[in-house]
Amino acid sequence: MTLRRAALIAGFSLLITVVAAPFAEFFVYRRLVIPGDIEQTVQNLLANDGRFLAGVFAYLITFIGDLLIAWALYVLLAPANRSLSLLTAWFRLAYTVIALVGLAKLFTVYRLLNTPDYLTAFGSAQLHAQLYLLLRAFRYDWYMGFVFFAIHLGLLGFLAYRCGYIPRILGVLLAINGLGYLIDCLRPYLYPGVDLGFIMILFFGEVFFMLWLLVRGGKIQEQIPT
C-alpha cells in the first residue's frame, strides 16, 4: 500500500461518509423522529418505513466508511509516527464500534414497527415507550462515541501538522474540528440547555482534508517510516 493509494482511499471514503451521514441525519432521522412526541414519531416511521430503513443503511455505510478511513489514515501517517498513527486509528475504531452498537437499536426499532405480533404482545403504550427508549439510546450511544472521535481528530491534526507532507493548516483545522465535536457531544450530558448552533463553523476541517486528499493525495511522495 503506497501513501498515494492510502490518501485516495481515505479521500473517497470520506466523500462517501460526507454524503451518507447528512442524508441519514438530516433528510431521514430529524424529519421523522420528533423529540418529545413519540406518537407522531411512530406515525411518521410507519408512513415512511422505506425511507427510515434507507436512513439506517446510510448510517451503516457511514460507519463502514469510518473503518476504511481509519485503516487508510494509519497507512498514510505511519511514516510520521507509526505508534501514534496506530493510536489515532484505534480511537476512530472505538468510535465506530460504539456507533454500530447504537445503530443496532435502530434496526430493532424497524423490526418492532413492522412486526404486528409486537403490538399484540406489548400493547400500544408499552411499545411506544420501548421505541422511545431505543431511539434515545441510539442518540446517546452515538454522542458518547463522538468523544473518541474528537480525540481521533485531535491526534490526526497533530500528525498532519508534524508529518511534513500534509499542509500544516489542515492539521490545525482538524484539531479545531475535534474540539468542536468534543464540545457538541458533551452537550446532552453537561449542558443540555445551551444553544450550540454556532458550533457548525468548527466542523469543516474534515471536509477540507477530504478535498486535499482527493486533489493532492495522488501526488504525495513516499516517506521513510519513523
Summary of the structure (lengths in Angstrom):
residues: 226
radius of gyration: 19.5
end to end distance: 16.7
largest distance: 64.3
contacts: 733
relative contact order: 0.14
helix: 85%
strand: 0%
